[in-house]
Amino acid sequence: MNFLAHAYLSFGDADILIGNMIADMVKGRQIEQYCDGIRHGITIHRHIDTFTDSHPVTLQAMEFFRASAHKYAGAFLDVAYDHFLALDVNNEPKEGWKDFAEKCYEQISKYADILPAKFCNMFMYMRSEDWFYNYRYHWMIERSFTRLQQRAAYLPEDSHMLIYSDFEKHYDEIKESYALFFPELKAYAYNLYLQKGI
C-alpha cells in the first residue's frame, strides 16, 4: 500500500504513524534507535506490504499494469489503491479526509528531529502538495506515477504515460479490486496494531 493507506492504518496512533511512514527507509539494525511504538509501526508497515503483495485480489489487479510497468506493477497499484481510499466514504475518518490529512502532517512534524533525512526531504512535498487529500484527484495520481517512474531504474523515460493510460482504462476494475481487498487489509492491520509485541 501507499502513503495514505499506511497513515490510515496507523489508527490514530502517532508512533505507529511515524513507523508506517519511515519503514522503507529504515534498514537493518537502524530500527533499534526508535522507541517501541515506532518500531511497532515499522513492523506493521512491513506486514501490510507482505499481505498486500501476496493477496490473490492484488496479484490479479497487478496484471492491469503488467504490460506497461512490468516488475513495478505492484508499486503503481499501491498508488491507485490510495486514490480509491481517498474517495472511500465508508472508511472516511470521522473528522473527514481533509482534517485527517492535516492531523497526520502535524503529527509527523512533531517527530522531525528523529526522521530519516530522506523522508524529511520527501515530507516537504507531501505536505505542501497535500498528498493525503489530493490522491482523490486524477492529476495527483498522474503526478505520482511520473515520480514513481523517475525512481524506477528499469522503466523507459516516458512509460508513466502508458501506465497512467492503463489506470484510466482499467479504472472500474481497479476500483472493484480495492473494494474487495481493503476491508480484509484493514482487519488484518488492526489485528497487528493490537499485538504490541510483534
C-alpha positions as CSV (number, residue, x, y, z in Angstrom):
1,M,0.0,0.0,0.0
2,N,1.0,3.6,-0.5
3,F,1.4,6.6,2.0
4,L,-2.3,7.4,2.6
5,A,-3.2,3.7,3.4
6,H,-0.3,3.4,5.7
7,A,-1.3,6.6,7.5
8,Y,-4.9,5.5,7.7
9,L,-3.8,2.0,9.0
10,S,-2.0,3.7,11.9
11,F,-5.4,4.0,13.7
12,G,-4.7,7.5,15.1
13,D,-1.5,6.4,17.0
14,A,1.3,8.9,16.3
15,D,4.2,6.5,17.0
16,I,2.6,3.9,14.7
17,L,2.1,6.6,12.0
18,I,5.8,7.5,12.1
19,G,6.9,3.9,11.9
20,N,4.5,3.4,9.0
21,M,5.9,6.4,7.2
22,I,9.6,5.7,7.5
23,A,9.6,1.9,7.4
24,D,11.1,1.7,3.8
25,M,14.0,4.0,4.9
26,V,15.0,2.0,8.0
27,K,17.5,-0.7,7.3
28,G,18.8,-3.5,9.4
29,R,19.7,-2.5,13.0
30,Q,18.7,1.1,12.4
31,I,15.3,0.1,13.8
32,E,16.9,-0.2,17.3
33,Q,17.3,3.6,17.6
34,Y,13.5,4.1,17.7
35,C,11.0,3.7,20.6
36,D,8.8,0.7,20.9
37,G,5.8,2.4,19.3
38,I,7.7,3.5,16.2
39,R,9.3,0.0,15.9
40,H,5.8,-1.5,16.1
41,G,4.7,0.9,13.3
42,I,7.7,-0.2,11.2
43,T,6.8,-3.8,11.7
44,I,3.1,-3.2,10.9
45,H,4.1,-1.5,7.6
46,R,6.2,-4.4,6.6
47,H,3.4,-6.9,7.4
48,I,0.9,-4.8,5.5
49,D,3.2,-4.8,2.4
50,T,3.7,-8.6,2.6
51,F,-0.1,-9.2,3.0
52,T,-0.8,-6.8,0.1
53,D,1.7,-8.2,-2.3
54,S,0.7,-11.8,-1.8
55,H,-3.1,-11.3,-1.7
56,P,-4.9,-13.0,-4.6
57,V,-7.0,-9.9,-5.4
58,T,-3.9,-7.7,-5.5
59,L,-2.0,-10.2,-7.6
60,Q,-4.8,-10.2,-10.2
61,A,-5.1,-6.4,-10.2
62,M,-1.3,-6.1,-10.8
63,E,-1.9,-7.5,-14.2
64,F,-3.6,-4.3,-15.3
65,F,-0.2,-2.6,-15.1
66,R,2.0,-5.5,-16.1
67,A,2.4,-4.7,-19.7
68,S,3.4,-1.0,-19.0
69,A,5.0,-1.1,-15.6
70,H,6.5,-4.7,-15.7
71,K,8.0,-5.6,-12.3
72,Y,6.9,-2.3,-10.8
73,A,3.2,-3.1,-11.3
74,G,2.6,-3.6,-7.6
75,A,4.1,-0.1,-6.8
76,F,1.8,1.6,-9.2
77,L,-1.2,-0.4,-8.0
78,D,-0.4,0.8,-4.5
79,V,-0.8,4.4,-5.6
80,A,-4.0,3.5,-7.4
81,Y,-5.4,2.0,-4.2
82,D,-4.7,5.2,-2.4
83,H,-6.8,7.0,-4.9
84,F,-9.8,4.8,-4.1
85,L,-9.2,5.0,-0.4
86,A,-9.2,8.9,-0.6
87,L,-12.7,8.6,-2.2
88,D,-13.9,5.9,0.2
89,V,-16.9,7.4,2.1
90,N,-17.3,4.1,4.1
91,N,-13.8,4.3,5.5
92,E,-13.6,8.1,5.8
93,P,-12.3,9.2,9.2
94,K,-14.9,10.8,11.5
95,E,-13.2,14.2,11.1
96,G,-13.2,13.9,7.3
97,W,-10.3,13.3,4.9
98,K,-9.1,16.9,4.8
99,D,-8.8,17.2,8.5
100,F,-7.3,13.7,8.8
101,A,-4.6,14.7,6.3
102,E,-3.7,17.9,8.3
103,K,-3.7,16.0,11.6
104,C,-1.2,13.4,10.1
105,Y,1.1,16.2,8.8
106,E,1.0,17.9,12.2
107,Q,1.8,14.6,14.0
108,I,4.7,13.8,11.6
109,S,6.1,17.4,12.0
110,K,6.5,16.8,15.8
111,Y,8.9,14.0,15.1
112,A,11.1,16.0,12.7
113,D,14.3,15.6,14.8
114,I,14.3,11.8,14.5
115,L,13.0,11.3,11.0
116,P,15.4,10.0,8.3
117,A,16.7,12.8,6.2
118,K,15.4,11.2,3.0
119,F,11.9,11.1,4.5
120,C,12.2,14.8,5.6
121,N,13.0,15.8,2.1
122,M,10.0,14.0,0.7
123,F,7.7,15.2,3.5
124,M,8.2,18.8,2.4
125,Y,6.5,17.9,-0.9
126,M,4.0,15.6,0.8
127,R,2.7,18.4,2.9
128,S,2.9,21.3,0.5
129,E,1.1,19.3,-2.2
130,D,-1.2,17.7,0.4
131,W,-0.7,14.2,-1.0
132,F,-3.1,12.5,1.5
133,Y,-6.1,14.6,0.5
134,N,-5.2,15.1,-3.2
135,Y,-4.8,11.4,-4.0
136,R,-8.6,11.7,-4.7
137,Y,-7.7,13.7,-7.9
138,H,-6.6,12.2,-11.1
139,W,-3.9,14.9,-11.6
140,M,-2.2,13.8,-8.3
141,I,-2.2,10.1,-9.4
142,E,-0.7,11.1,-12.7
143,R,1.9,13.2,-10.9
144,S,2.6,10.3,-8.5
145,F,3.0,7.9,-11.4
146,T,5.5,10.3,-13.1
147,R,7.6,10.5,-9.9
148,L,7.5,6.8,-9.3
149,Q,8.6,6.1,-12.9
150,Q,11.5,8.5,-12.4
151,R,12.7,6.5,-9.4
152,A,12.3,3.1,-11.2
153,A,15.7,2.1,-12.6
154,Y,14.3,-0.2,-15.4
155,L,11.4,1.8,-16.8
156,P,11.7,3.9,-20.0
157,E,11.5,7.7,-19.6
158,D,8.0,8.2,-20.9
159,S,6.5,5.0,-19.5
160,H,4.4,6.8,-16.9
161,M,2.1,7.9,-19.7
162,L,1.3,4.3,-20.7
163,I,1.0,3.3,-17.1
164,Y,-1.5,6.2,-16.4
165,S,-3.4,5.2,-19.5
166,D,-3.7,1.7,-18.1
167,F,-5.0,3.2,-14.9
168,E,-7.7,5.0,-16.7
169,K,-8.5,2.1,-19.0
170,H,-9.0,-0.3,-16.1
171,Y,-10.3,2.3,-13.6
172,D,-13.5,0.4,-12.7
173,E,-11.8,-2.9,-12.4
174,I,-9.1,-1.5,-10.1
175,K,-11.8,0.2,-8.0
176,E,-13.6,-3.2,-7.7
177,S,-10.3,-4.8,-6.7
178,Y,-9.8,-2.2,-4.0
179,A,-13.3,-2.7,-2.7
180,L,-12.7,-6.4,-2.4
181,F,-9.3,-6.2,-0.9
182,F,-9.3,-3.2,1.5
183,P,-11.7,-4.5,4.2
184,E,-9.5,-7.6,4.6
185,L,-6.4,-5.5,4.8
186,K,-8.0,-3.1,7.4
187,A,-9.0,-6.0,9.6
188,Y,-5.5,-7.6,9.3
189,A,-3.8,-4.3,10.1
190,Y,-6.0,-3.7,13.1
191,N,-5.1,-7.1,14.5
192,L,-1.5,-6.3,14.1
193,Y,-2.0,-2.9,15.8
194,L,-3.4,-4.7,18.8
195,Q,-0.5,-7.1,19.0
196,K,2.0,-4.8,20.7
197,G,4.7,-7.5,20.8
198,I,5.1,-8.3,17.2
